[in-house]
Amino acid sequence: MQFLHHPEAGASRLDVEGERYRYLFKVRRFHRDDPLSLRNLSDDRLFIYRVDQLDRRRATLRLESEREVPILPSGYLHLGWCIIDPKMIEKSLPTLNEIGVGRITFIRCERSQHSFRPDPERLRRILINSSQQCGRSRLMDVDFCETLEAFLAKYPEAHLLDFSERSLECGAPVETLVIGCEGGITEAERELFDPERILGLGTPLILRSESAACAAASRLLL
């Protein structure tokens, strides 16, 4: 763990209880004299606390120092991800967060199952836990869009990842990339993109949606 998230990190005194308390003192086995690094994930400041009071269910922390320590991805990538099974999204989200994806917009495309709807609060908790482990100082942005047409109206420069002779090159200047769902996008949706903005990964193998998202993000950001 690189730090503990607390929405009120920066206050002169903080109470830590519940799940945060159990994680620190039962799972991670922090000792009373250990310095504790906290972030609020809304800015880039790192706050160092010391335990002032400790009992069996709660710890009261005292702010000792703070400094600006941004730990951010070196590049920016916005994924427009056509909605798949939320369980698969949740499994892949920590990896995409560690790679450094800046934003994910979940799009309800024509082949998305309409019973699937990712839970924003659950996704936020996953991103917080991932950021605590990898050290990322600000949370990835997550939002939703009801159609691919609406997404492209907002992000007209978006590229599409699909089978194409044009390869998605490492470090290419692609800021917004659409990833299809199971079965891919329809031909009508594909025609929404300029052919020059349709890129492939250079493999004849058919990747799962979550595999394609991780592969593309790695190629562009790492």
C-alpha positions in Angstrom: 0.0 0.0 0.0 1.5 3.4 -1.1 -1.1 5.4 0.9 -4.5 5.3 2.5 -7.4 7.2 1.0 -9.4 9.3 3.2 -11.8 12.0 1.8 -10.8 14.4 4.6 -7.1 13.9 4.4 -5.4 17.2 5.1 -7.4 17.9 8.3 -5.3 18.5 11.4 -6.9 15.5 13.1 -8.7 12.4 11.6 -10.6 9.5 13.0 -10.0 6.2 11.3 -12.5 3.5 11.9 -14.5 0.7 10.2 -13.0 -0.8 7.1 -10.1 1.7 7.1 -9.2 0.8 10.6 -9.4 -3.0 10.0 -7.2 -2.6 6.9 -4.5 -0.6 8.6 -4.3 -2.4 11.9 -5.6 -5.9 11.3 -4.5 -6.6 7.7 -1.5 -4.4 7.2 -0.4 -4.7 10.9 0.6 -1.0 11.2 2.1 -0.2 14.6 1.2 2.8 16.7 4.6 4.5 16.0 4.5 4.0 12.2 4.0 7.2 10.1 0.9 6.9 7.9 0.6 8.3 4.4 -2.8 9.5 3.4 -4.3 11.2 0.2 -7.7 12.6 -0.5 -7.3 11.8 -4.3 -8.8 15.2 -5.2 -5.4 16.9 -5.3 -1.7 15.8 -5.5 -0.8 16.4 -1.8 0.6 13.6 0.4 -0.2 13.9 4.1 1.8 12.2 6.8 0.0 11.4 10.0 0.9 9.9 13.3 -1.4 7.9 15.6 -2.5 10.1 18.5 -4.9 7.7 20.2 -5.6 4.0 19.4 -8.2 1.6 20.8 -9.7 -1.6 19.5 -12.1 0.0 17.0 -10.8 3.5 16.2 -7.6 5.4 15.7 -7.2 9.2 16.0 -4.5 10.6 13.7 -2.6 13.8 14.0 -1.2 15.6 10.9 2.5 15.8 11.0 3.5 17.1 7.6 2.3 17.5 4.0 3.8 18.1 0.6 3.0 18.2 -3.1 3.8 14.7 -4.6 2.0 14.2 -7.9 2.2 10.6 -9.2 0.4 10.7 -12.5 0.5 8.8 -15.8 3.0 10.2 -18.3 0.4 10.3 -21.1 -3.4 10.7 -21.5 -5.9 8.1 -22.9 -9.6 8.2 -22.9 -11.3 4.9 -23.6 -14.8 4.8 -25.0 -15.7 1.3 -23.8 -18.8 -0.3 -25.1 -20.5 -1.9 -22.1 -19.8 -5.6 -21.4 -20.5 -7.8 -18.3 -19.8 -5.6 -15.3 -17.9 -8.5 -13.7 -15.4 -8.4 -16.6 -15.1 -4.6 -16.3 -14.4 -4.8 -12.6 -11.7 -7.4 -13.1 -9.9 -5.3 -15.7 -10.4 -1.8 -14.1 -7.4 -2.1 -11.7 -5.1 -3.0 -14.6 -6.3 -0.1 -16.7 -5.9 2.2 -13.7 -2.3 1.0 -13.2 -1.5 1.4 -16.9 -2.6 5.0 -16.6 -5.9 5.4 -18.5 -7.2 8.9 -17.8 -10.9 8.4 -18.4 -13.3 5.7 -19.3 -16.7 6.4 -20.8 -18.9 3.4 -20.9 -21.1 3.4 -24.0 -24.3 1.5 -24.6 -23.7 0.3 -28.2 -26.1 -1.8 -30.2 -24.7 -5.1 -29.2 -24.3 -4.3 -25.5 -26.7 -6.3 -23.3 -29.2 -3.8 -22.0 -29.4 -5.5 -18.6 -25.8 -4.7 -18.0 -25.1 -1.4 -16.1 -21.9 -0.9 -14.2 -22.3 0.5 -10.7 -20.5 3.9 -10.5 -19.9 3.6 -6.7 -18.5 0.1 -7.0 -16.2 1.2 -9.8 -15.0 4.2 -7.6 -14.2 1.8 -4.7 -12.2 -0.4 -7.1 -10.3 2.6 -8.4 -9.5 3.8 -4.9 -8.2 0.5 -3.8 -6.1 0.2 -7.0 -4.7 3.7 -6.6 -3.7 3.0 -3.0 -1.7 0.1 -4.3 -0.1 1.6 -7.4 0.4 5.1 -5.9 -1.7 7.1 -8.4 -2.5 10.4 -6.8 -5.7 11.2 -8.7 -8.6 9.0 -9.6 -9.4 8.0 -13.2 -12.6 9.7 -14.4 -15.6 7.5 -15.2 -18.8 8.5 -17.0 -21.5 7.0 -19.2 -23.0 7.6 -22.7 -26.2 6.1 -24.0 -25.2 5.7 -27.7 -22.1 5.6 -29.8 -23.5 8.5 -31.9 -23.8 10.7 -28.8 -20.2 9.8 -27.8 -18.9 10.7 -31.2 -20.8 14.0 -31.2 -18.9 14.9 -28.0 -15.6 13.3 -29.1 -15.4 13.6 -32.9 -11.7 12.9 -33.0 -12.1 9.4 -31.5 -10.5 6.4 -33.1 -11.9 2.9 -33.2 -10.0 -0.3 -32.4 -11.1 -3.0 -34.8 -9.6 -5.2 -37.5 -7.6 -2.9 -39.8 -4.5 -2.8 -41.9 -3.6 0.5 -40.1 -1.8 -0.6 -37.0 -2.1 1.1 -33.6 1.5 2.0 -33.1 3.2 2.3 -29.7 2.9 5.8 -28.4 0.7 6.9 -31.3 -1.0 10.4 -30.8 -4.4 8.8 -30.0 -6.2 10.5 -27.1 -9.7 8.8 -27.5 -10.1 5.2 -28.5 -13.3 3.2 -28.8 -13.3 -0.5 -27.7 -16.2 -2.7 -28.9 -18.2 -5.1 -26.8 -18.7 -8.9 -27.3 -19.3 -9.5 -31.0 -17.9 -6.1 -31.8 -19.8 -3.1 -33.1 -22.3 -3.3 -36.0 -21.4 -2.3 -39.5 -23.7 0.8 -39.2 -21.7 1.9 -36.1 -18.4 1.2 -37.9 -19.5 3.5 -40.7 -19.7 6.4 -38.2 -15.8 6.4 -38.2 -13.6 7.8 -40.9 -11.7 4.7 -42.2 -8.4 6.4 -41.4 -9.5 6.5 -37.7 -10.0 2.7 -37.6 -6.9 1.0 -36.1 -5.9 -2.6 -35.5 -3.5 -4.4 -33.2 -1.8 -6.4 -35.9 -3.0 -9.8 -34.8 -5.4 -12.2 -36.6 -6.6 -13.4 -33.2 -10.0 -12.2 -31.9 -9.5 -10.6 -28.5 -12.0 -10.3 -25.7 -13.2 -6.8 -25.2 -11.3 -6.5 -21.9 -8.1 -8.0 -23.4 -8.3 -5.4 -26.3 -8.8 -2.6 -23.8 -5.7 -3.6 -21.8 -3.6 -4.3 -24.9 -4.4 -1.0 -26.5 -3.9 1.0 -23.3 -0.5 -0.6 -22.8 0.6 0.1 -26.4 -0.3 3.8 -26.1 0.8 4.6 -22.5 3.6 2.2 -21.5 
